[in-house]
Amino acid sequence: MDLITFAAPGGTVEAHVATPPSGSGPGVLLFMDAIGLRPQIATMAQRIATWGYVVLSPNTFYREGTVADLMPTADLRAPGEREKLFAAVGPRLSRLTADLVNADIEVYHQTLVGLPAVQGTSVGTVGYCMGARLITRYAGAHPESVVAAAGFHGGGLVTDEPDSPHLSLATARAEFVYGHADNDGSMTPDNVAALGEALAAAGVRATNEIYPDAPHGYSMADTSMYQEAGAERSFAELQALLARTLQ
């Protein structure tokens, strides 16, 4: 997995860049899940790139270590292995505060639009798990640029905190697609409804649906939570979203 590096407020960020067959296209910022930047994320980014986009996938846990340092060593499809990993992931997540995320997003955005292969100033973004929170903040922070935002099996999008991710929707102008996991304690039906209310209040075009029987993490083929139906639906909805907004 070839990586580029760039400076950010907390140190040096490694990121994967996937380019389309044409060599250039609109930019898409991909926010990884909590497991980290790894071959699975690169594979997903490369699939999106085949549709005609330049996809930047940063290691959003760069303060915690390099991609190599944080790379899972166990087979996360084996019983219990994913759960063992998340015992370490939890503290990383808690240390990645909203203030840190917001500062990092500025650098990720500038890096994306500055890539030589990226055409135009309108961009899209997609995030998985914790990444769904980041696409929401990104779209709110850059309404002039972010025209498409998709979040899949996200958790913690709606909280009682004053910096809850869903509050960023008030300033967003992107079209959104959210595909939520079913029976997800980190994103309950009430949370989904509250997210829908925030989308409606913002006046943006949006899809905000729970994928039936899809578990949290359904898009990640390298884990035990993978569900082909949910994963393929997410790719189909993402491809259509990007085509509507960036092409």
C-alpha positions in Angstrom: 0.0 0.0 0.0 1.8 3.1 -1.3 1.3 6.2 0.9 2.0 9.9 0.7 2.8 12.1 3.7 1.9 15.6 4.7 2.1 17.9 7.7 -0.8 18.4 10.1 -1.3 20.1 13.5 -0.5 16.9 15.4 2.4 15.7 13.3 2.9 13.8 10.0 -0.1 12.2 8.3 0.2 9.2 6.0 -2.5 8.8 3.4 -3.4 6.5 0.5 -4.3 8.1 -2.9 -6.3 6.2 -5.5 -6.5 7.6 -9.0 -8.9 6.8 -11.8 -7.9 5.1 -15.1 -7.9 8.5 -16.8 -5.3 9.8 -14.3 -7.4 12.7 -13.0 -10.9 13.6 -11.8 -12.9 15.2 -9.0 -11.6 14.7 -5.5 -13.2 12.5 -2.9 -12.0 12.5 0.8 -12.5 9.0 2.3 -12.6 8.8 6.1 -11.6 5.4 7.4 -13.4 3.3 10.1 -12.0 2.9 13.6 -9.9 -0.1 12.6 -7.6 2.1 10.6 -5.9 2.7 7.3 -5.2 -0.8 5.9 -5.5 -2.7 2.6 -9.3 -3.0 3.0 -9.6 0.8 2.9 -7.2 1.0 0.0 -9.3 -1.5 -1.9 -12.5 0.4 -1.3 -10.8 3.7 -2.3 -9.6 2.1 -5.5 -13.1 0.8 -6.4 -14.4 4.4 -6.0 -11.5 5.7 -8.1 -12.6 3.4 -11.0 -15.7 5.5 -11.3 -13.6 8.5 -12.2 -12.5 10.1 -8.9 -9.2 10.8 -7.1 -9.6 9.4 -3.6 -7.6 10.6 -0.6 -7.7 8.3 2.5 -5.8 9.8 5.5 -4.7 8.0 8.6 -7.0 9.9 11.0 -5.3 8.2 13.9 -1.9 9.7 12.9 -1.3 11.0 16.5 -1.5 7.5 17.8 1.1 6.0 15.4 2.0 5.2 11.8 -0.1 3.1 9.5 2.3 0.2 10.1 2.2 0.7 13.9 -1.6 0.6 14.0 -2.2 -2.1 11.3 -4.2 -5.1 12.7 -2.2 -8.2 12.9 -5.0 -10.7 13.5 -7.6 -12.0 11.1 -10.6 -9.9 12.1 -12.9 -12.4 10.4 -12.1 -14.9 13.1 -14.4 -15.2 16.1 -13.5 -12.7 18.8 -10.6 -11.0 17.0 -12.5 -7.9 16.0 -13.7 -7.5 19.6 -10.2 -7.8 21.0 -9.0 -5.1 18.6 -11.7 -2.7 19.7 -10.5 -2.8 23.3 -7.5 -0.8 22.0 -9.5 1.2 19.5 -11.8 2.7 22.1 -9.2 4.8 23.9 -7.9 6.1 20.5 -11.4 7.2 19.6 -11.9 9.1 22.9 -8.6 11.0 22.4 -9.7 12.1 18.9 -11.8 15.0 20.1 -13.9 17.3 17.9 -11.4 20.1 18.2 -8.6 17.9 16.9 -10.8 16.6 14.1 -11.9 20.0 13.0 -8.2 21.2 12.8 -7.2 18.1 10.9 -10.1 18.4 8.4 -8.8 21.7 7.2 -5.5 20.1 6.3 -7.1 17.1 4.7 -9.2 19.4 2.6 -6.3 21.5 1.4 -4.3 18.4 0.7 -7.1 16.8 -1.4 -7.8 19.9 -3.5 -4.0 20.4 -3.9 -3.4 17.0 -5.4 -2.3 17.5 -9.1 -4.7 14.9 -10.3 -7.8 16.5 -8.7 -9.9 18.6 -11.1 -12.2 21.4 -10.0 -13.0 22.8 -6.6 -16.2 20.7 -5.8 -15.4 17.6 -3.9 -17.2 14.6 -2.3 -16.6 12.7 0.9 -17.4 9.3 2.3 -16.9 7.9 5.7 -17.3 4.6 7.5 -18.0 4.0 11.2 -16.4 6.9 13.0 -15.8 8.3 9.5 -19.5 9.1 9.1 -19.0 11.7 11.9 -16.1 13.2 10.1 -17.9 13.6 6.7 -20.7 15.4 8.6 -18.3 17.9 10.2 -16.4 18.3 6.9 -19.5 19.1 4.9 -20.5 21.7 7.5 -17.0 23.3 7.6 -16.7 23.5 3.8 -20.2 24.1 2.3 -18.6 26.0 -0.6 -16.7 22.9 -1.7 -18.3 19.7 -0.4 -21.3 18.8 -2.7 -21.7 15.1 -1.8 -21.3 13.4 1.6 -22.0 9.8 2.4 -21.8 8.0 5.8 -22.2 4.3 6.3 -22.7 2.4 9.5 -21.8 5.5 11.5 -22.0 5.7 15.3 -22.4 8.7 17.6 -23.7 11.0 14.9 -26.3 12.4 17.3 -25.3 13.1 21.0 -26.4 15.5 23.7 -23.0 17.3 23.6 -22.7 20.8 22.3 -20.3 19.6 19.6 -22.5 16.7 18.4 -21.6 15.9 14.7 -25.2 16.4 13.5 -25.2 20.0 14.5 -22.7 20.6 11.7 -25.5 20.0 9.2 -26.8 23.5 9.9 -24.1 25.0 7.6 -23.8 22.2 5.1 -25.0 22.4 1.5 -24.0 19.0 0.3 -26.4 16.2 -0.7 -26.2 13.5 1.9 -26.6 9.7 1.9 -26.6 7.9 5.3 -26.8 4.1 5.4 -27.2 3.1 9.0 -26.6 -0.4 10.5 -29.6 -2.2 11.9 -30.0 -2.7 15.7 -27.0 -0.4 16.3 -26.7 0.8 19.8 -24.4 3.6 18.7 -27.0 4.9 16.2 -30.5 4.1 17.5 -33.7 4.6 15.5 -34.3 7.7 17.7 -30.8 9.0 16.7 -31.6 8.3 13.0 -34.8 10.3 13.4 -33.0 13.2 15.0 -30.4 13.2 12.2 -33.3 13.3 9.7 -34.7 16.3 11.5 -31.4 18.1 11.3 -31.1 17.3 7.6 -34.6 18.6 7.0 -33.9 21.8 9.0 -30.8 22.4 6.9 -32.8 22.1 3.7 -30.4 19.7 2.0 -31.3 16.8 -0.2 -30.7 13.6 1.8 -31.3 9.9 2.1 -31.2 8.7 5.7 -32.1 5.0 6.0 -31.4 1.9 8.1 -30.2 -1.0 6.1 -32.3 -4.1 7.2 -30.3 -6.7 9.0 -27.0 -5.0 8.2 -24.7 -5.1 11.3 -22.4 -2.3 12.3 -19.3 -2.6 10.1 -21.2 -4.2 7.2 -19.0 -2.7 4.5 -15.7 -4.1 5.8 -14.9 -7.4 4.0 -11.9 -8.0 6.2 -14.0 -8.4 9.4 -16.6 -10.7 10.8 -19.2 -7.9 10.5 -19.2 -7.9 6.7 -22.5 -8.2 5.0 -22.5 -8.3 1.2 -26.0 -7.0 0.7 -25.3 -3.9 2.9 -21.9 -3.3 1.4 -23.1 -3.5 -2.2 -26.0 -1.2 -1.5 -23.7 1.3 0.0 -21.4 1.3 -3.0 -24.4 1.6 -5.4 -25.8 4.6 -3.4 -22.4 6.2 -3.2 -21.7 5.8 -6.9 -25.1 7.4 -7.8 -24.6 10.2 -5.3 -21.2 11.1 -6.8 -22.5 10.9 -10.3 -25.3 13.3 -9.5 -23.2 15.9 -7.8 -19.7 15.7 -9.3 -20.2 14.7 -12.9 
